């Protein structure tokens, strides 16, 4: 190399554009300011996304309970089944009448011992009101007192207690016996002014003191019946 060859100085890297340098300084300063505000106000640096609310629904359950209750016989004996005869239709007709209250309705077996219809339920062997007496070929009902029993005419409608009382009042003053068979109906007035309707369903003649009769029995208490 000769002395006349000029040595070129090293090339300097180009300076960054003036406006880009300014923008970077502005951004850095803004970040510094925001960080300072967050620290001053105590705000969290990371935002927590809102929690979605889940709607709730109230469900009401209804339960139906079915119970079967068996009614006990009351004090007056309505609904009781003393002396009930198996296979014999039950007494269901209770004709109503003003001032009269049905107290007893069931099928009973009447025998040679007396049946008292003033007791609840009607009881045998207490001295009143009717008994069954057998004879050759049939049975008859015997009332404790005369003029307290009468037959209901065949084919007549079920009598009310008032109609039954009228039949008894119209009976013979000394009558106290009625020959009966299945299907006959008899009205009876008790010592305590109750009215009884007997509908005979069967009879059994086995002797004077051993015969019997099954009857659907309805007993009413009236205005003059003692409490």
Z-matrix of the N, CA and C atoms (Angstrom, degrees):
N
C 1 1.464
C 2 1.519 1 106.04
N 3 1.345 2 114.13 1 135.62
C 4 1.465 3 116.94 2 -179.16
C 5 1.468 4 109.79 3 -94.11
N 6 1.328 5 115.59 4 169.84
C 7 1.469 6 119.67 5 -174.67
C 8 1.491 7 111.79 6 -73.80
N 9 1.338 8 117.54 7 -14.88
C 10 1.472 9 118.74 8 -176.63
C 11 1.519 10 112.05 9 -85.15
N 12 1.349 11 117.52 10 -9.16
C 13 1.492 12 118.37 11 -179.85
C 14 1.513 13 109.28 12 -76.32
N 15 1.371 14 116.81 13 123.28
C 16 1.492 15 122.50 14 -178.06
C 17 1.512 16 110.34 15 -77.99
N 18 1.329 17 115.97 16 137.52
C 19 1.475 18 121.59 17 177.09
C 20 1.522 19 109.37 18 -92.43
N 21 1.333 20 116.53 19 121.90
C 22 1.481 21 121.80 20 -178.78
C 23 1.519 22 110.31 21 -83.31
N 24 1.341 23 117.36 22 133.62
C 25 1.470 24 120.25 23 178.33
C 26 1.540 25 110.69 24 -69.19
N 27 1.386 26 120.14 25 154.15
C 28 1.484 27 122.66 26 179.17
C 29 1.508 28 111.62 27 -62.56
N 30 1.391 29 114.26 28 145.14
C 31 1.490 30 120.48 29 -177.23
C 32 1.525 31 109.55 30 -77.90
N 33 1.326 32 117.31 31 130.56
C 34 1.468 33 123.82 32 177.97
C 35 1.522 34 109.51 33 -83.90
N 36 1.398 35 117.46 34 142.52
C 37 1.484 36 119.19 35 176.24
C 38 1.504 37 110.96 36 -65.92
N 39 1.294 38 115.14 37 146.11
C 40 1.486 39 118.89 38 -177.89
C 41 1.526 40 111.27 39 -63.89
N 42 1.271 41 116.74 40 142.79
C 43 1.480 42 122.15 41 177.65
C 44 1.505 43 109.56 42 -73.95
N 45 1.376 44 116.29 43 141.03
C 46 1.481 45 118.84 44 178.52
C 47 1.511 46 110.56 45 -63.71
N 48 1.307 47 114.63 46 152.76
C 49 1.477 48 117.87 47 179.07
C 50 1.523 49 110.28 48 -59.24
N 51 1.283 50 114.31 49 143.12
C 52 1.458 51 121.47 50 -175.99
C 53 1.511 52 111.93 51 -63.53
N 54 1.340 53 117.07 52 -39.28
C 55 1.473 54 118.95 53 -176.25
C 56 1.507 55 111.75 54 -70.48
N 57 1.399 56 119.44 55 -33.73
C 58 1.451 57 121.66 56 179.01
C 59 1.523 58 110.21 57 -66.07
N 60 1.309 59 116.64 58 -39.04
C 61 1.459 60 120.16 59 178.77
C 62 1.516 61 111.26 60 -62.87
N 63 1.318 62 115.06 61 -37.81
C 64 1.470 63 119.93 62 -179.56
C 65 1.517 64 110.26 63 -67.92
N 66 1.346 65 116.30 64 -42.48
C 67 1.469 66 119.27 65 -178.82
C 68 1.509 67 111.09 66 -63.01
N 69 1.348 68 116.94 67 -41.32
C 70 1.451 69 119.23 68 179.45
C 71 1.505 70 112.12 69 -63.40
N 72 1.315 71 116.67 70 -37.96
C 73 1.458 72 119.18 71 178.65
C 74 1.503 73 112.00 72 -66.47
N 75 1.360 74 115.60 73 -37.21
C 76 1.473 75 119.08 74 179.59
C 77 1.528 76 110.53 75 -65.51
N 78 1.336 77 117.11 76 -43.92
C 79 1.462 78 120.51 77 -178.50
C 80 1.518 79 110.81 78 -63.76
N 81 1.369 80 115.33 79 -44.03
C 82 1.453 81 118.40 80 179.55
C 83 1.510 82 111.85 81 -62.13
N 84 1.329 83 116.48 82 -39.12
C 85 1.470 84 119.43 83 177.96
C 86 1.499 85 112.41 84 -65.73
N 87 1.368 86 117.69 85 -39.13
C 88 1.462 87 121.02 86 179.86
C 89 1.518 88 110.82 87 -64.25
N 90 1.357 89 115.64 88 -41.19
C 91 1.472 90 118.55 89 178.68
C 92 1.514 91 110.99 90 -62.66
N 93 1.319 92 115.55 91 -39.01
C 94 1.467 93 118.74 92 179.57
C 95 1.516 94 111.12 93 -63.12
N 96 1.354 95 116.40 94 -40.42
C 97 1.475 96 121.34 95 -179.28
C 98 1.526 97 110.21 96 -65.65
N 99 1.366 98 117.39 97 -45.25
C 100 1.468 99 120.88 98 -179.19
C 101 1.513 100 110.90 99 -61.70
N 102 1.366 101 116.35 100 -42.32
C 103 1.465 102 118.85 101 178.94
C 104 1.503 103 111.45 102 -63.24
N 105 1.324 104 116.65 103 -37.70
C 106 1.469 105 120.09 104 179.15
C 107 1.516 106 110.65 105 -65.81
N 108 1.366 107 118.22 106 -41.03
C 109 1.478 108 121.16 107 179.38
C 110 1.529 109 111.09 108 -64.40
N 111 1.330 110 116.33 109 -41.42
C 112 1.472 111 119.17 110 179.65
C 113 1.515 112 110.90 111 -61.90
N 114 1.317 113 116.24 112 -43.41
C 115 1.467 114 118.92 113 178.75
C 116 1.500 115 112.48 114 -66.37
N 117 1.364 116 117.83 115 -34.90
C 118 1.461 117 121.78 116 -178.81
C 119 1.517 118 110.90 117 -70.33
N 120 1.377 119 116.66 118 -43.80
C 121 1.468 120 120.17 119 -176.82
C 122 1.527 121 112.76 120 -82.63
N 123 1.301 122 118.66 121 -10.43
C 124 1.474 123 120.46 122 179.37
C 125 1.492 124 113.67 123 74.65
N 126 1.350 125 118.17 124 22.54
C 127 1.452 126 121.29 125 -179.41
C 128 1.505 127 109.98 126 -79.89
N 129 1.320 128 118.73 127 147.42
C 130 1.455 129 120.48 128 177.63
C 131 1.509 130 110.51 129 -69.25
N 132 1.279 131 113.47 130 143.99
C 133 1.460 132 117.86 131 -177.20
C 134 1.510 133 111.19 132 -73.10
N 135 1.372 134 117.42 133 -24.79
C 136 1.465 135 120.85 134 -178.94
C 137 1.518 136 107.98 135 -114.66
N 138 1.310 137 117.13 136 125.09
C 139 1.464 138 121.65 137 179.89
C 140 1.515 139 109.78 138 -75.55
N 141 1.373 140 115.10 139 136.08
C 142 1.471 141 120.52 140 179.02
C 143 1.509 142 109.64 141 -93.36
N 144 1.315 143 118.44 142 124.24
C 145 1.474 144 119.15 143 -178.48
C 146 1.523 145 110.07 144 -64.74
N 147 1.306 146 117.05 145 145.86
C 148 1.471 147 120.42 146 -179.95
C 149 1.515 148 111.07 147 -61.94
N 150 1.373 149 113.98 148 146.29
C 151 1.471 150 120.02 149 178.82
C 152 1.519 151 109.73 150 -87.88
N 153 1.316 152 116.23 151 127.16
C 154 1.468 153 120.43 152 -178.57
C 155 1.523 154 109.49 153 -71.94
N 156 1.327 155 115.83 154 132.18
C 157 1.471 156 119.90 155 178.39
C 158 1.518 157 109.49 156 -84.04
N 159 1.362 158 115.58 157 135.60
C 160 1.464 159 121.28 158 -179.55
C 161 1.523 160 108.78 159 -102.55
N 162 1.326 161 118.10 160 117.36
C 163 1.476 162 119.24 161 -178.30
C 164 1.520 163 110.89 162 -64.73
N 165 1.348 164 116.28 163 142.21
C 166 1.462 165 121.55 164 177.59
C 167 1.517 166 109.80 165 -107.82
N 168 1.320 167 115.84 166 152.30
C 169 1.465 168 121.37 167 -179.12
C 170 1.513 169 109.54 168 -129.94
N 171 1.346 170 116.30 169 131.05
C 172 1.467 171 121.51 170 179.59
C 173 1.523 172 108.94 171 -95.70
N 174 1.307 173 115.40 172 125.60
C 175 1.463 174 121.08 173 179.84
C 176 1.517 175 108.63 174 -111.54
N 177 1.358 176 116.95 175 125.23
C 178 1.466 177 122.40 176 179.09
C 179 1.517 178 108.87 177 -104.82
N 180 1.305 179 115.58 178 121.47
C 181 1.466 180 120.45 179 -179.45
C 182 1.517 181 109.62 180 -97.91
N 183 1.321 182 117.27 181 131.73
C 184 1.464 183 122.17 182 177.17
C 185 1.512 184 109.47 183 -108.27
N 186 1.323 185 115.52 184 128.38
C 187 1.467 186 121.35 185 -178.42
C 188 1.515 187 108.35 186 -116.54
N 189 1.314 188 117.20 187 126.09
C 190 1.468 189 122.02 188 178.29
C 191 1.515 190 109.09 189 -99.95
N 192 1.355 191 116.40 190 124.47
C 193 1.461 192 122.31 191 -179.53
C 194 1.521 193 108.39 192 -110.74
N 195 1.300 194 117.06 193 125.10
C 196 1.458 195 122.63 194 179.15
C 197 1.517 196 109.29 195 -106.53
N 198 1.336 197 115.50 196 123.71
C 199 1.468 198 119.83 197 -179.46
C 200 1.519 199 109.79 198 -121.77
N 201 1.284 200 116.99 199 142.25
C 202 1.462 201 122.76 200 177.03
C 203 1.513 202 108.90 201 -105.31
N 204 1.338 203 115.78 202 122.09
C 205 1.457 204 121.13 203 -177.50
C 206 1.513 205 108.76 204 -114.42
N 207 1.304 206 117.13 205 130.20
C 208 1.464 207 122.47 206 177.84
C 209 1.514 208 109.00 207 -96.68
N 210 1.354 209 116.64 208 122.48
C 211 1.456 210 121.43 209 -176.72
C 212 1.516 211 109.28 210 -79.53
N 213 1.321 212 114.69 211 130.89
C 214 1.463 213 120.29 212 177.52
C 215 1.526 214 109.71 213 -84.63
N 216 1.324 215 117.93 214 149.54
C 217 1.476 216 119.93 215 176.48
C 218 1.519 217 110.48 216 -59.43
N 219 1.359 218 115.84 217 139.78
C 220 1.450 219 118.11 218 -179.26
C 221 1.523 220 110.37 219 -83.95
N 222 1.334 221 114.07 220 -176.12
C 223 1.469 222 119.36 221 -174.18
C 224 1.515 223 112.12 222 -63.13
N 225 1.384 224 115.49 223 -32.66
C 226 1.456 225 118.49 224 -176.85
C 227 1.528 226 112.40 225 -83.67
N 228 1.336 227 118.93 226 -4.08
C 229 1.452 228 120.77 227 174.32
C 230 1.502 229 114.82 228 92.96
N 231 1.378 230 119.81 229 1.81
C 232 1.446 231 121.10 230 179.48
C 233 1.513 232 108.02 231 -67.60
N 234 1.316 233 118.12 232 127.17
C 235 1.448 234 121.61 233 -179.07
C 236 1.513 235 113.43 234 92.87
N 237 1.321 236 118.45 235 -8.36
C 238 1.461 237 120.71 236 178.03
C 239 1.519 238 109.31 237 -78.11
N 240 1.313 239 116.94 238 162.23
C 241 1.458 240 120.16 239 -178.88
C 242 1.521 241 111.73 240 -130.56
N 243 1.333 242 117.95 241 53.98
C 244 1.460 243 118.21 242 178.09
C 245 1.512 244 111.30 243 -71.60
N 246 1.324 245 117.75 244 133.98
C 247 1.454 246 121.17 245 176.79
C 248 1.504 247 113.47 246 64.42
N 249 1.365 248 118.21 247 23.30
C 250 1.453 249 120.38 248 -177.74
C 251 1.527 250 109.57 249 -63.69
N 252 1.339 251 116.08 250 140.59
C 253 1.452 252 121.51 251 -179.41
C 254 1.506 253 108.94 252 -99.38
N 255 1.332 254 118.75 253 122.38
C 256 1.455 255 123.02 254 -177.67
C 257 1.513 256 110.36 255 -63.70
N 258 1.362 257 115.61 256 135.45
C 259 1.448 258 121.15 257 176.00
C 260 1.506 259 114.31 258 81.37
N 261 1.327 260 119.33 259 0.37
C 262 1.463 261 122.53 260 -179.57
C 263 1.512 262 108.62 261 -99.66
N 264 1.338 263 119.92 262 131.59
C 265 1.466 264 121.54 263 179.93
C 266 1.521 265 111.05 264 -55.46
N 267 1.348 266 115.40 265 139.47
C 268 1.453 267 120.36 266 -179.42
C 269 1.530 268 110.89 267 -79.75
N 270 1.331 269 116.14 268 154.34
C 271 1.461 270 120.58 269 177.37
C 272 1.516 271 108.42 270 -74.43
N 273 1.333 272 117.15 271 119.93
C 274 1.457 273 121.04 272 -177.29
C 275 1.524 274 112.80 273 -121.12
N 276 1.335 275 117.83 274 -15.20
C 277 1.454 276 120.38 275 -177.63
C 278 1.522 277 110.06 276 -87.04
N 279 1.334 278 115.31 277 119.65
C 280 1.465 279 120.38 278 179.03
C 281 1.523 280 108.54 279 -126.07
N 282 1.342 281 117.76 280 77.32
C 283 1.467 282 118.72 281 179.78
C 284 1.519 283 110.46 282 -56.30
N 285 1.307 284 116.39 283 135.35
C 286 1.463 285 120.84 284 -178.63
C 287 1.520 286 110.56 285 -95.15
N 288 1.295 287 115.53 286 155.01
C 289 1.453 288 121.34 287 176.94
C 290 1.518 289 107.98 288 -155.80
N 291 1.311 290 116.20 289 142.28
C 292 1.466 291 119.74 290 -176.32
C 293 1.526 292 110.65 291 -58.97
N 294 1.330 293 115.46 292 129.67
C 295 1.459 294 120.89 293 177.84
C 296 1.515 295 114.05 294 87.72
N 297 1.351 296 117.60 295 -3.62
C 298 1.461 297 120.84 296 -179.51
C 299 1.520 298 109.96 297 -116.85
N 300 1.340 299 116.72 298 138.19
C 301 1.461 300 122.12 299 -177.29
C 302 1.519 301 109.98 300 -122.84
N 303 1.342 302 118.29 301 123.79
C 304 1.462 303 119.02 302 176.36
C 305 1.524 304 110.30 303 -68.28
N 306 1.332 305 116.71 304 126.82
C 307 1.466 306 122.17 305 -176.82
C 308 1.520 307 113.35 306 -109.36
N 309 1.312 308 116.96 307 -25.30
C 310 1.459 309 119.47 308 -175.45
C 311 1.517 310 108.91 309 -151.53
N 312 1.344 311 116.41 310 140.00
C 313 1.463 312 121.10 311 175.93
C 314 1.522 313 108.48 312 -151.97
N 315 1.326 314 116.36 313 113.75
C 316 1.464 315 120.60 314 -179.86
C 317 1.526 316 108.57 315 -169.37
N 318 1.319 317 116.00 316 177.16
C 319 1.462 318 121.93 317 177.42
C 320 1.526 319 108.41 318 -102.90
N 321 1.310 320 116.17 319 127.01
C 322 1.460 321 121.76 320 -179.06
C 323 1.517 322 109.98 321 -123.45
N 324 1.323 323 115.14 322 156.49
C 325 1.459 324 121.60 323 172.43
C 326 1.515 325 108.20 324 -103.75
N 327 1.325 326 115.87 325 115.79
C 328 1.468 327 121.97 326 179.46
C 329 1.520 328 108.27 327 -91.91
N 330 1.333 329 114.81 328 139.27
C 331 1.467 330 119.73 329 -176.80
C 332 1.524 331 110.41 330 -130.59
N 333 1.327 332 115.14 331 -167.79
C 334 1.465 333 119.92 332 -177.53
C 335 1.520 334 111.32 333 -69.59
N 336 1.350 335 116.80 334 -26.58
C 337 1.463 336 118.69 335 174.34
C 338 1.518 337 108.75 336 -73.20
N 339 1.325 338 115.87 337 149.26
C 340 1.455 339 120.56 338 -176.06
C 341 1.531 340 111.27 339 -68.97
N 342 1.304 341 115.76 340 144.93
C 343 1.469 342 122.30 341 176.30
C 344 1.522 343 108.87 342 -113.12
N 345 1.326 344 116.35 343 125.08
C 346 1.457 345 122.83 344 -178.35
C 347 1.526 346 108.77 345 -100.50
N 348 1.322 347 117.07 346 113.51
C 349 1.466 348 121.63 347 -178.91
C 350 1.530 349 112.68 348 -87.76
N 351 1.315 350 116.77 349 1.08
C 352 1.466 351 119.36 350 174.19
C 353 1.522 352 111.51 351 -87.51
N 354 1.325 353 118.13 352 -3.45
C 355 1.454 354 122.03 353 176.38
C 356 1.529 355 109.44 354 -101.30
N 357 1.324 356 115.60 355 156.61
C 358 1.462 357 120.47 356 -177.25
C 359 1.520 358 110.00 357 -129.06
N 360 1.322 359 115.83 358 112.84
C 361 1.469 360 126.57 359 -3.51
C 362 1.514 361 111.10 360 -73.85
N 363 1.329 362 118.46 361 165.26
C 364 1.466 363 120.31 362 178.69
C 365 1.524 364 110.69 363 -53.05
N 366 1.319 365 115.99 364 138.94
C 367 1.466 366 120.74 365 -173.79
C 368 1.525 367 110.19 366 -122.87
N 369 1.304 368 114.48 367 149.84
C 370 1.466 369 120.46 368 178.95
C 371 1.527 370 111.00 369 -90.87
N 372 1.322 371 115.23 370 154.83
C 373 1.446 372 121.92 371 172.01
C 374 1.503 373 115.80 372 75.62
N 375 1.329 374 118.65 373 19.06
C 376 1.459 375 119.55 374 -176.57
C 377 1.524 376 113.24 375 -104.62
N 378 1.354 377 118.07 376 11.71
C 379 1.458 378 119.06 377 171.29
C 380 1.506 379 116.70 378 100.43
N 381 1.305 380 119.61 379 -22.98
C 382 1.469 381 124.54 380 177.31
C 383 1.519 382 106.48 381 -144.59
N 384 1.285 383 123.47 382 159.90
C 385 1.448 384 131.29 383 14.65
C 386 1.534 385 111.41 384 -117.90
N 387 1.352 386 116.18 385 -23.06
C 388 1.461 387 119.38 386 -175.55
C 389 1.524 388 109.51 387 -149.16
N 390 1.354 389 114.89 388 154.72
C 391 1.460 390 120.41 389 175.50
C 392 1.526 391 108.97 390 -139.39
N 393 1.335 392 115.49 391 163.48
C 394 1.463 393 121.64 392 178.10
C 395 1.535 394 107.93 393 -104.51
N 396 1.304 395 115.11 394 130.71
C 397 1.462 396 120.95 395 178.62
C 398 1.528 397 108.07 396 -122.65
N 399 1.336 398 116.27 397 129.27
C 400 1.454 399 120.02 398 -179.99
C 401 1.515 400 112.22 399 -92.49
N 402 1.320 401 114.70 400 151.49
C 403 1.457 402 120.36 401 173.49
C 404 1.524 403 106.54 402 -145.72
N 405 1.298 404 116.16 403 173.86
C 406 1.461 405 120.54 404 -177.18
C 407 1.535 406 108.80 405 -63.85
N 408 1.343 407 115.14 406 114.14
C 409 1.468 408 118.80 407 177.11
C 410 1.511 409 114.85 408 96.05
N 411 1.320 410 118.48 409 -3.07
C 412 1.459 411 116.78 410 -179.95
C 413 1.525 412 113.10 411 175.68
N 414 1.341 413 115.33 412 -167.28
C 415 1.463 414 121.34 413 178.30
C 416 1.530 415 108.44 414 -135.99
N 417 1.305 416 114.40 415 159.87
C 418 1.470 417 118.68 416 171.54
C 419 1.526 418 109.32 417 -136.24
N 420 1.329 419 114.86 418 156.62
C 421 1.457 420 121.93 419 175.77
C 422 1.519 421 107.86 420 -94.41
N 423 1.327 422 115.63 421 136.18
C 424 1.449 423 121.45 422 177.67
C 425 1.525 424 108.60 423 -118.64
N 426 1.334 425 116.40 424 122.55
C 427 1.461 426 121.74 425 178.76
C 428 1.522 427 109.60 426 -84.76
N 429 1.328 428 115.12 427 150.32
C 430 1.468 429 120.63 428 179.79
C 431 1.522 430 110.72 429 -64.76
N 432 1.306 431 117.04 430 -35.74
C 433 1.458 432 122.13 431 179.63
C 434 1.517 433 109.09 432 -127.16
N 435 1.318 434 115.47 433 152.73
C 436 1.461 435 120.46 434 176.16
C 437 1.524 436 109.88 435 -73.03
N 438 1.334 437 114.91 436 158.19
C 439 1.476 438 122.25 437 175.35
C 440 1.539 439 111.42 438 63.05
N 441 1.328 440 115.56 439 34.57
C 442 1.468 441 119.25 440 177.44
C 443 1.526 442 111.40 441 -127.67
N 444 1.361 443 119.00 442 6.13
C 445 1.463 444 121.03 443 -175.02
C 446 1.517 445 109.43 444 -143.92
N 447 1.364 446 115.65 445 143.32
C 448 1.458 447 120.08 446 179.71
C 449 1.523 448 109.33 447 -152.65
N 450 1.340 449 116.20 448 149.32
C 451 1.462 450 121.59 449 178.08
C 452 1.520 451 110.06 450 -84.46
N 453 1.338 452 116.27 451 144.28
C 454 1.467 453 121.72 452 174.60
C 455 1.531 454 107.04 453 -87.07
N 456 1.327 455 118.87 454 131.24
C 457 1.473 456 120.27 455 -179.69
C 458 1.527 457 111.79 456 -56.93
N 459 1.313 458 116.72 457 139.74
C 460 1.461 459 121.40 458 178.86
C 461 1.524 460 110.19 459 -60.84
N 462 1.329 461 117.19 460 137.51
C 463 1.456 462 121.69 461 178.73
C 464 1.512 463 114.65 462 84.91
N 465 1.327 464 118.99 463 -7.32
C 466 1.460 465 121.11 464 179.96
C 467 1.527 466 110.16 465 -74.61
N 468 1.333 467 115.53 466 155.44
C 469 1.466 468 120.66 467 177.62
C 470 1.524 469 109.73 468 -66.66
N 471 1.347 470 117.95 469 156.21
C 472 1.476 471 119.25 470 177.47
C 473 1.519 472 110.37 471 -53.64
N 474 1.307 473 118.90 472 122.89
C 475 1.462 474 120.74 473 -173.80
C 476 1.524 475 112.05 474 -75.40
N 477 1.306 476 115.60 475 147.56
C 478 1.456 477 121.48 476 170.73
C 479 1.524 478 108.25 477 -77.86
N 480 1.329 479 118.67 478 167.01
C 481 1.470 480 119.06 479 177.05
C 482 1.527 481 112.14 480 -60.65
N 483 1.323 482 117.26 481 -32.94
C 484 1.473 483 119.62 482 177.88
C 485 1.525 484 110.05 483 -66.56
N 486 1.354 485 115.66 484 -44.09
C 487 1.467 486 119.13 485 179.01
C 488 1.522 487 111.05 486 -64.51
N 489 1.329 488 116.97 487 -37.61
C 490 1.469 489 120.47 488 176.95
C 491 1.526 490 110.47 489 -62.33
N 492 1.326 491 116.28 490 -44.60
C 493 1.461 492 120.15 491 178.35
C 494 1.511 493 112.13 492 -60.99
N 495 1.336 494 116.59 493 -37.94
C 496 1.472 495 120.04 494 178.75
C 497 1.530 496 110.54 495 -65.37
N 498 1.336 497 117.20 496 -38.63
C 499 1.460 498 120.03 497 178.32
C 500 1.526 499 111.18 498 -64.07
N 501 1.346 500 115.41 499 -41.37
C 502 1.470 501 119.15 500 178.87
C 503 1.528 502 110.17 501 -64.42
N 504 1.320 503 116.37 502 -43.39
C 505 1.477 504 119.74 503 -179.73
C 506 1.522 505 111.85 504 -62.18
N 507 1.338 506 115.38 505 -29.81
C 508 1.470 507 119.13 506 -177.78
C 509 1.531 508 112.57 507 -87.05
N 510 1.331 509 117.48 508 -2.30
C 511 1.459 510 119.87 509 -178.86
C 512 1.527 511 111.07 510 -74.32
N 513 1.318 512 116.07 511 165.67
C 514 1.461 513 120.86 512 -179.88
C 515 1.526 514 110.18 513 -65.02
N 516 1.314 515 118.16 514 137.78
C 517 1.470 516 121.50 515 -175.26
C 518 1.530 517 113.95 516 -58.59
N 519 1.322 518 118.20 517 -29.25
C 520 1.460 519 119.65 518 -176.88
C 521 1.523 520 112.53 519 -105.34
N 522 1.325 521 118.11 520 7.67
C 523 1.460 522 120.41 521 -176.84
C 524 1.525 523 110.51 522 -81.26
N 525 1.322 524 115.61 523 131.47
C 526 1.469 525 119.50 524 174.90
C 527 1.527 526 112.11 525 -143.46
N 528 1.370 527 117.29 526 16.46
C 529 1.457 528 121.15 527 179.38
C 530 1.524 529 109.83 528 -136.12
N 531 1.357 530 114.15 529 142.08
C 532 1.460 531 120.31 530 176.55
C 533 1.521 532 108.85 531 -140.46
N 534 1.314 533 117.01 532 123.66
C 535 1.461 534 120.52 533 172.68
C 536 1.524 535 108.29 534 -74.74
N 537 1.329 536 116.29 535 131.18
C 538 1.471 537 119.70 536 -173.69
C 539 1.525 538 110.27 537 -132.60
N 540 1.347 539 114.48 538 159.48
C 541 1.465 540 123.10 539 173.52
C 542 1.520 541 107.56 540 -148.70
N 543 1.332 542 115.94 541 174.12
C 544 1.465 543 120.15 542 -176.87
C 545 1.535 544 110.03 543 -58.15
N 546 1.329 545 115.86 544 133.24
C 547 1.455 546 121.80 545 -179.73
C 548 1.513 547 113.92 546 100.64
N 549 1.337 548 117.96 547 -18.01
C 550 1.460 549 120.62 548 178.58
C 551 1.531 550 110.48 549 -73.11
N 552 1.348 551 115.04 550 152.12
C 553 1.468 552 121.26 551 175.60
C 554 1.520 553 108.81 552 -124.34
N 555 1.344 554 114.67 553 140.66
C 556 1.466 555 120.84 554 -175.35
C 557 1.527 556 108.79 555 -134.47
N 558 1.336 557 116.12 556 135.50
C 559 1.460 558 121.89 557 173.77
C 560 1.526 559 109.01 558 -101.82
N 561 1.338 560 115.30 559 144.05
C 562 1.463 561 120.81 560 -175.89
C 563 1.524 562 109.11 561 -142.07
N 564 1.334 563 116.39 562 140.13
C 565 1.468 564 120.94 563 173.45
C 566 1.531 565 107.96 564 -110.44
N 567 1.334 566 117.24 565 130.57
C 568 1.459 567 121.43 566 -176.79
C 569 1.533 568 110.83 567 -87.59
N 570 1.337 569 115.32 568 174.79
C 571 1.468 570 120.89 569 177.70
C 572 1.525 571 112.25 570 -62.21
N 573 1.335 572 117.52 571 -27.38
C 574 1.465 573 121.43 572 -177.36
C 575 1.513 574 111.97 573 -105.10
N 576 1.350 575 115.27 574 28.40
C 577 1.473 576 122.66 575 173.70
C 578 1.522 577 113.86 576 61.48
N 579 1.321 578 116.70 577 33.44
C 580 1.460 579 119.55 578 167.64
C 581 1.531 580 108.48 579 -91.26
N 582 1.329 581 116.00 580 154.02
C 583 1.457 582 121.74 581 176.28
C 584 1.522 583 107.94 582 -109.25
N 585 1.337 584 116.05 583 133.47
C 586 1.461 585 122.54 584 -178.56
C 587 1.523 586 108.67 585 -122.37
N 588 1.348 587 115.21 586 133.32
C 589 1.463 588 120.28 587 173.50
C 590 1.525 589 107.69 588 -112.55
N 591 1.333 590 116.29 589 121.91
C 592 1.466 591 122.93 590 177.85
C 593 1.528 592 108.82 591 -107.32
N 594 1.323 593 117.05 592 126.26
C 595 1.461 594 121.46 593 172.94
C 596 1.521 595 107.09 594 -114.99
N 597 1.321 596 117.57 595 106.47
C 598 1.453 597 122.76 596 -174.68
C 599 1.529 598 110.39 597 -69.69
N 600 1.323 599 116.63 598 128.50
C 601 1.463 600 121.80 599 178.67
C 602 1.523 601 112.61 600 -107.71
N 603 1.347 602 116.84 601 -23.38
C 604 1.463 603 120.21 602 176.43
C 605 1.518 604 108.73 603 -165.88
N 606 1.324 605 115.55 604 157.72
C 607 1.465 606 120.91 605 175.46
C 608 1.525 607 108.77 606 -136.60
N 609 1.329 608 114.88 607 152.92
C 610 1.464 609 120.65 608 178.57
C 611 1.517 610 108.43 609 -137.10
N 612 1.332 611 115.83 610 114.91
C 613 1.462 612 121.35 611 -178.92
C 614 1.525 613 108.69 612 -104.31
N 615 1.330 614 115.28 613 105.50
C 616 1.471 615 120.85 614 -179.13
C 617 1.522 616 112.52 615 -124.68
N 618 1.329 617 116.42 616 5.64
C 619 1.454 618 120.02 617 -178.45
C 620 1.516 619 109.32 618 146.99
N 621 1.305 620 115.94 619 164.30
C 622 1.464 621 119.85 620 -176.15
C 623 1.516 622 112.07 621 -58.47
N 624 1.326 623 118.29 622 -44.64
C 625 1.458 624 120.79 623 -174.39
C 626 1.525 625 113.98 624 -106.54
N 627 1.341 626 116.95 625 9.28
C 628 1.476 627 119.41 626 -178.29
C 629 1.526 628 112.43 627 -125.44
N 630 1.290 629 118.45 628 6.57
C 631 1.460 630 120.93 629 -179.74
C 632 1.530 631 110.38 630 -81.02
N 633 1.331 632 115.38 631 167.35
C 634 1.471 633 120.26 632 -178.76
C 635 1.520 634 109.98 633 -153.00
N 636 1.318 635 114.59 634 168.46
C 637 1.466 636 121.29 635 177.01
C 638 1.524 637 108.15 636 -150.08
N 639 1.341 638 116.17 637 132.94
C 640 1.464 639 121.03 638 175.22
C 641 1.520 640 107.89 639 -94.63
N 642 1.332 641 115.71 640 136.96
C 643 1.462 642 119.59 641 -177.03
C 644 1.526 643 110.36 642 -146.23
N 645 1.324 644 115.02 643 141.02
C 646 1.467 645 120.20 644 169.23
C 647 1.516 646 106.99 645 -77.96
N 648 1.327 647 116.47 646 124.25
C 649 1.469 648 122.00 647 -170.47
C 650 1.524 649 109.92 648 -115.83
N 651 1.322 650 115.39 649 132.68
C 652 1.466 651 121.74 650 172.34
C 653 1.524 652 107.62 651 -127.39
N 654 1.339 653 115.20 652 130.01
C 655 1.473 654 120.70 653 -178.94
C 656 1.524 655 108.44 654 -120.62
N 657 1.338 656 116.17 655 130.35
C 658 1.463 657 122.34 656 175.70
C 659 1.528 658 110.43 657 -114.87
N 660 1.309 659 116.41 658 144.46
C 661 1.469 660 122.03 659 169.55
C 662 1.516 661 107.20 660 -102.71
N 663 1.350 662 115.18 661 137.10
C 664 1.456 663 119.92 662 -176.22
C 665 1.525 664 113.52 663 -110.09
N 666 1.328 665 115.71 664 -176.71
C 667 1.455 666 120.23 665 -178.95
C 668 1.523 667 113.64 666 -59.33
N 669 1.354 668 117.56 667 -29.78
C 670 1.457 669 121.17 668 -177.82
C 671 1.534 670 112.62 669 -98.30
N 672 1.329 671 116.99 670 6.35
C 673 1.473 672 119.15 671 178.93
C 674 1.527 673 109.48 672 -76.41
N 675 1.348 674 117.74 673 125.14
C 676 1.471 675 120.16 674 178.74
C 677 1.529 676 110.79 675 -59.97
N 678 1.306 677 115.24 676 144.25
C 679 1.483 678 119.66 677 179.73
C 680 1.514 679 109.03 678 -70.02
